[in-house]
Amino acid sequence: MSVVGKVDSLWRYPVKSMRGEESNEAYASYSGIYGDRVFAFRSSANHDGFPYFTAREQRKLLQYRPRFRYPDKAAQPINLVDAESRNANPLSANLAEFIVDVETPDGKSIAIDDPALIEIIRANVDQNHQVTLMQSQRAMTDCRPVSLFSLQSAQQLAEETGIPVDKRRFRANVYVDFGAAAKAFAENELVGRSVRIGSKVVITILERDSRCMVITLDPDTGEQTPAILKKVAQAHDGMAGVYGAVVVEGLIRKGDSIELLG
């Protein structure tokens, strides 16, 4: 085993396509990061394979800030300590305890399940998008349960495009620092292998992350910079970052070492 990097920061996105929240620790479960993407919006105009109403349709979604109403219950499984002492799988909070309040771009707070919120986010969007709310204890990610992206990859894209590249554009769960001497996109070399993060969590890296227009959107303003996606397409096969599956559950903490197994 060898240490290949460390956890720079941890993020989850309580509502798919809305602003993320950073934390010092996160519980990595088989179904994803605890509390990640537990809410999403479905559009009748999108196909069944990807039914979500996202920043692709409404860029302003990125400016909405969701907050869990009961942050302690949404932080980690409710019986984590006792379950781990018994080598048992912990329990998730009830769906009602994952309820979210959303701060709109103009500073108002509205419950995620208030029908008025749907009308607000549909403003100035093709009205063929009939939007409904979805909720799940399983993270409603695009592909695999957990995503990783390195600081070095963000820096490389900034150099290639001549544009400052905020890592948050890539909406990863785990941002990795491979160190000053590491080459960009080193996470690609982890595909097909497993890593241990901290003392317990093991993640198998399954595939590279195919990117869409969302990475062109500034995470604070929604302003579009197409050159970033164009460079990813031209120089990196349209991919940036990697997806993984959790094979040993547990807490991940900011600053944790990342070890390559095997």
Backbone torsions as a table, in degrees:
resi	resn	phi	psi	omega
1	MET	NA	142.7	178.8
2	SER	-140.0	142.3	177.7
3	VAL	-77.8	124.8	-177.7
4	VAL	-110.3	-13.5	-179.6
5	GLY	179.2	-166.6	178.2
6	LYS	-144.3	163.6	178.5
7	VAL	-77.3	117.6	176.8
8	ASP	-79.6	-46.3	179.7
9	SER	-160.5	159.7	-178.1
10	LEU	-123.9	135.8	-175.8
11	TRP	-137.5	147.3	168.2
12	ARG	-138.0	161.9	-172.1
13	TYR	-129.4	91.1	-174.2
14	PRO	-53.4	-34.8	177.4
15	VAL	-122.2	125.2	-177.8
16	LYS	-55.8	127.9	177.8
17	SER	79.5	-4.5	171.6
18	MET	-90.9	175.7	-175.7
19	ARG	-60.4	143.2	178.8
20	GLY	-87.0	170.1	175.2
21	GLU	-127.4	136.9	179.6
22	GLU	-93.1	144.2	177.3
23	SER	-140.6	161.3	179.8
24	ASN	-81.0	-19.9	175.3
25	GLU	-147.8	156.4	-179.7
26	ALA	-148.4	144.9	177.5
27	TYR	-91.8	121.2	178.7
28	ALA	-95.8	115.5	-179.9
29	SER	-112.2	172.1	179.4
30	TYR	-58.2	-31.8	-176.8
31	SER	-93.4	2.4	178.2
32	GLY	128.4	-173.3	178.0
33	ILE	-71.3	130.5	-176.9
34	TYR	-57.3	125.4	179.9
35	GLY	84.9	3.2	-178.9
36	ASP	-86.3	127.3	173.4
37	ARG	50.0	46.6	177.6
38	VAL	-78.8	-17.5	173.7
39	PHE	-121.3	149.1	174.0
40	ALA	-154.8	168.3	175.3
41	PHE	-114.8	138.2	178.5
42	ARG	-103.7	139.6	176.5
43	SER	-115.1	133.9	177.9
44	SER	-67.2	-17.6	-177.4
45	ALA	-86.1	-8.4	-178.8
46	ASN	-101.6	156.1	-174.9
47	HIS	-75.7	161.9	-174.4
48	ASP	-63.4	-28.9	-179.8
49	GLY	-67.6	-29.8	176.2
50	PHE	-143.6	83.6	-172.0
51	PRO	-84.5	-0.8	-167.5
52	TYR	-75.3	144.3	170.8
53	PHE	-94.4	113.6	-169.9
54	THR	-131.9	-169.3	178.3
55	ALA	-65.8	-12.1	172.9
56	ARG	-62.2	-39.0	-179.4
57	GLU	-91.9	-34.6	-176.3
58	GLN	-136.2	96.2	-176.4
59	ARG	-59.0	-31.6	-176.3
60	LYS	-64.6	-14.8	177.1
61	LEU	-54.1	-33.3	-178.7
62	LEU	-64.4	-17.6	-178.0
63	GLN	-95.1	-2.1	176.3
64	TYR	-87.6	132.7	-175.9
65	ARG	-110.7	107.0	178.1
66	PRO	-84.9	143.9	175.8
67	ARG	-136.2	135.1	176.8
68	PHE	-68.0	133.9	-179.6
69	ARG	-69.7	-30.4	178.4
70	TYR	-120.7	76.8	-171.3
71	PRO	-59.7	-32.9	-179.6
72	ASP	-65.7	-40.3	-179.0
73	LYS	-74.4	-24.2	-179.4
74	ALA	-91.2	-1.6	-175.1
75	ALA	-80.1	-40.5	-178.0
76	GLN	-162.4	166.6	-179.4
77	PRO	-53.5	143.3	-170.1
78	ILE	-68.3	-23.9	-179.1
79	ASN	-120.5	33.8	-170.8
80	LEU	-57.6	-49.3	-175.6
81	VAL	-62.0	-47.3	-178.5
82	ASP	-65.8	-41.0	-179.4
83	ALA	-63.6	-43.4	-178.9
84	GLU	-66.6	-32.7	178.8
85	SER	-67.0	-22.8	-179.6
86	ARG	-104.7	5.8	-177.4
87	ASN	55.6	42.0	-178.7
88	ALA	-116.2	160.2	175.6
89	ASN	-73.8	131.9	-179.7
90	PRO	-75.5	166.6	-178.6
91	LEU	-100.8	143.1	173.0
92	SER	-81.4	157.0	172.4
93	ALA	-64.8	162.9	173.9
94	ASN	-65.9	152.6	-179.8
95	LEU	-55.5	-36.7	-179.0
96	ALA	-64.0	-25.6	-178.9
97	GLU	-83.4	-5.8	174.0
98	PHE	-94.8	9.6	-176.1
99	ILE	-57.5	144.8	-174.2
100	VAL	-123.0	141.5	167.6
101	ASP	-107.6	139.9	-174.2
102	VAL	-113.8	128.2	173.1
103	GLU	-89.9	120.7	-178.7
104	THR	-77.8	165.2	-179.8
105	PRO	-57.2	-25.0	179.0
106	ASP	-94.1	13.2	171.4
107	GLY	90.1	2.5	179.2
108	LYS	-85.0	151.9	177.9
109	SER	-109.3	134.3	-178.6
110	ILE	-144.5	139.8	-179.4
111	ALA	-65.8	144.0	-177.5
112	ILE	-59.4	-30.2	-177.3
113	ASP	-96.9	11.9	174.9
114	ASP	-77.5	121.5	-178.9
115	PRO	-55.4	-24.0	179.8
116	ALA	-64.0	-28.3	-179.7
117	LEU	-65.2	-39.8	178.9
118	ILE	-61.5	-41.6	179.2
119	GLU	-64.3	-35.5	179.2
120	ILE	-66.9	-46.8	-175.0
121	ILE	-75.3	-16.5	177.3
122	ARG	-85.4	-4.2	-177.3
123	ALA	-58.4	132.8	176.7
124	ASN	64.3	24.1	176.8
125	VAL	-115.7	148.9	176.3
126	ASP	-46.7	123.2	-174.6
127	GLN	-72.3	-1.6	170.1
128	ASN	-65.7	-18.1	178.3
129	HIS	-81.5	92.9	171.0
130	GLN	-84.6	116.7	-166.7
131	VAL	-107.6	135.3	175.6
132	THR	-132.4	157.2	-178.1
133	LEU	-87.5	141.3	175.4
134	MET	-121.9	147.1	174.4
135	GLN	-140.8	141.6	-179.2
136	SER	-155.1	143.5	173.0
137	GLN	-73.8	-18.9	176.4
138	ARG	-89.5	131.8	-178.3
139	ALA	-58.0	125.7	179.3
140	MET	-87.4	67.9	179.4
141	THR	-81.3	164.8	-179.6
142	ASP	-67.0	-36.1	-171.9
143	CYS	-138.3	-88.8	-177.7
144	ARG	-97.1	169.1	-171.6
145	PRO	-65.4	-34.1	-173.0
146	VAL	-132.8	141.9	178.1
147	SER	-121.9	144.7	179.4
148	LEU	-129.1	145.6	179.9
149	PHE	-150.2	141.1	-174.9
150	SER	-100.0	150.7	175.2
151	LEU	-61.2	-35.0	-177.8
152	GLN	-66.1	-32.9	178.1
153	SER	-69.3	-40.7	177.0
154	ALA	-62.0	-42.0	-179.8
155	GLN	-65.9	-39.9	178.7
156	GLN	-62.6	-42.7	178.8
157	LEU	-65.3	-35.0	176.1
158	ALA	-63.2	-41.6	179.1
159	GLU	-68.6	-38.0	-178.0
160	GLU	-71.2	-31.8	-177.2
161	THR	-99.1	-18.6	-174.3
162	GLY	72.5	20.7	-177.5
163	ILE	-124.9	134.5	174.1
164	PRO	-58.7	132.2	-176.9
165	VAL	-118.8	108.3	177.4
166	ASP	-74.4	126.0	-178.9
167	LYS	-56.4	-28.0	-175.8
168	ARG	-65.1	-16.0	175.8
169	ARG	-57.3	-27.2	-170.8
170	PHE	-94.0	-1.9	169.0
171	ARG	46.5	44.7	179.0
172	ALA	-82.2	161.0	172.2
173	ASN	-83.5	-41.1	-177.5
174	VAL	-123.5	117.3	172.7
175	TYR	-95.5	130.0	-170.9
176	VAL	-111.3	139.5	171.7
177	ASP	-110.9	111.0	-180.0
178	PHE	-86.8	-2.9	178.8
179	GLY	101.3	157.7	-174.0
180	ALA	-61.1	-29.9	-176.3
181	ALA	-87.2	-5.7	-175.3
182	ALA	-76.9	149.6	175.7
183	LYS	-83.6	158.0	178.7
184	ALA	-66.6	154.7	178.4
185	PHE	58.7	29.6	176.9
186	ALA	-64.2	-22.4	178.7
187	GLU	-62.2	-24.0	178.2
188	ASN	-60.2	-32.1	-177.4
189	GLU	-73.7	-8.3	178.4
190	LEU	-87.4	-11.4	-177.5
191	VAL	-59.6	129.6	-178.2
192	GLY	89.2	0.1	-179.3
193	ARG	-123.0	172.1	-179.4
194	SER	-118.5	148.4	177.5
195	VAL	-127.2	148.3	171.2
196	ARG	-104.4	129.4	178.0
197	ILE	-110.4	120.3	-174.3
198	GLY	70.4	-149.9	-174.0
199	SER	-87.5	-14.0	-170.3
200	LYS	-134.5	-48.5	-168.4
201	VAL	-64.6	131.7	175.0
202	VAL	-120.5	129.2	179.1
203	ILE	-123.9	129.8	172.9
204	THR	-93.5	125.7	-179.0
205	ILE	-84.7	119.3	-169.3
206	LEU	-97.3	-40.0	-173.4
207	GLU	-166.3	164.6	174.5
208	ARG	-76.4	158.3	-173.9
209	ASP	-98.0	111.3	178.2
210	SER	-75.1	130.2	-170.2
211	ARG	-103.6	153.9	179.6
212	CYS	-126.9	-171.4	-173.6
213	MET	-65.5	-13.2	-178.9
214	VAL	-59.7	-32.4	-179.7
215	ILE	-70.2	-12.0	176.6
216	THR	-81.0	-9.2	-173.7
217	LEU	-95.5	128.0	175.4
218	ASP	-60.4	129.4	-174.8
219	PRO	-67.7	-15.5	178.8
220	ASP	-99.7	-37.6	-172.6
221	THR	-110.9	-20.0	-174.9
222	GLY	79.6	0.9	178.7
223	GLU	-63.2	139.3	-172.5
224	GLN	-95.8	135.9	175.2
225	THR	-128.6	86.2	-174.2
226	PRO	-59.8	-24.0	-176.1
227	ALA	-59.6	-27.8	-178.2
228	ILE	-68.5	-48.0	178.0
229	LEU	-66.2	-37.1	178.9
230	LYS	-60.4	-42.9	179.7
231	LYS	-68.0	-39.8	177.0
232	VAL	-60.6	-39.9	179.6
233	ALA	-67.7	-43.9	-174.4
234	GLN	-76.1	-40.3	-170.9
235	ALA	-104.4	-15.3	-172.0
236	HIS	-136.6	29.3	175.3
237	ASP	59.6	24.4	179.6
238	GLY	74.8	14.5	-174.8
239	MET	-126.5	146.5	178.1
240	ALA	-156.4	120.8	-175.0
241	GLY	90.1	177.3	-177.5
242	VAL	-138.0	159.0	175.8
243	TYR	-108.4	148.3	176.9
244	GLY	-141.5	167.4	175.2
245	ALA	-121.5	136.8	-180.0
246	VAL	-79.7	125.5	177.3
247	VAL	-110.4	-18.3	169.8
248	VAL	-132.5	118.2	-176.3
249	GLU	-77.9	160.1	175.6
250	GLY	158.3	-177.3	180.0
251	LEU	-85.4	137.3	171.4
252	ILE	-110.6	140.3	-179.3
253	ARG	-124.6	148.5	175.1
254	LYS	-56.4	133.5	-179.0
255	GLY	90.6	-8.3	179.0
256	ASP	-58.5	143.6	174.8
257	SER	-74.5	152.2	177.1
258	ILE	-118.0	116.7	-178.0
259	GLU	-108.4	136.3	174.5
260	LEU	-84.0	126.4	-177.9
261	LEU	-95.5	146.5	175.4
262	GLY	79.2	NA	NA
